[in-house]
């Protein structure tokens, strides 16, 4: 199988998995069901990711699928009037939180490759009256945004799903204004993954198999042109990661992390 065929297979697997999540409104890659309006357990889950209970329930119903592995808003230092781009925006949860921070003078753009997710996110935006939020269908390796238009790019447990992370970071660099920044929550590999885990397609869509080694992520960011790179694994995420897959001891290889960087 060629590299391109493998990449296409991964994208198809991931797209199908997240389309199924929307249609079923069911379990996510982190093992939680429903949304915060349905069960107190989901509030507890979203708090484990670093959100407050108020954040979990202040967005339109149906926006919170608890699909992340952290809280990029917490490290974003958003300011009123900024333009924000969310890579892999899902049903819009982080976009709606960002919209509150940037205010009416700001703007938030969500990009997702799953048509069902885009449809759901647009419905949620209309229901919540978010005039400063829009959602665009596209791949994060080929962002549907112009050069140098974005103040902050955020993402929550999505870049690990890409088979071409170098392209993701290059596109992020292109889209950012000079001085623009990244605020990413993602999974990272603290050691090379075993071959059987890396080859498992189900583990790809479960946010495991595509996790890049920390040194490789830093090198990809540097090659894209970023500076002030900081990658901080979250040791407390081991329990969370353990719930995502039946592969034994995967938490010995994969953790959640925060990733920040700046475009000069």
Buried (B, 14 or more C-beta within 10 A) or exposed (E): EEEEEEBEBBBEBBBEBBBBBBEEBEBBBBBBBBBBEEEEEBBEBBBBBBBEEEBBBBBBEBBBBBBBBBBBBBBBEBEEEBBBBBBBBBBBBBBBBBBBBBBEEBBBBBBBBBEBBBBBBBBBBEEBEBEBBBBBEBBBBEBEBEEEBBBBBBBBBBBBBBBBBBBBBBBBBBBBBEEBBBBBBBBBBBEEBBEEBBEBBEBBBBBBBBBBBBEBBBBBBEEBBBEEBBBBBBEEBBEBBBEBBEBEEBBEBBBBBBBBBBBE
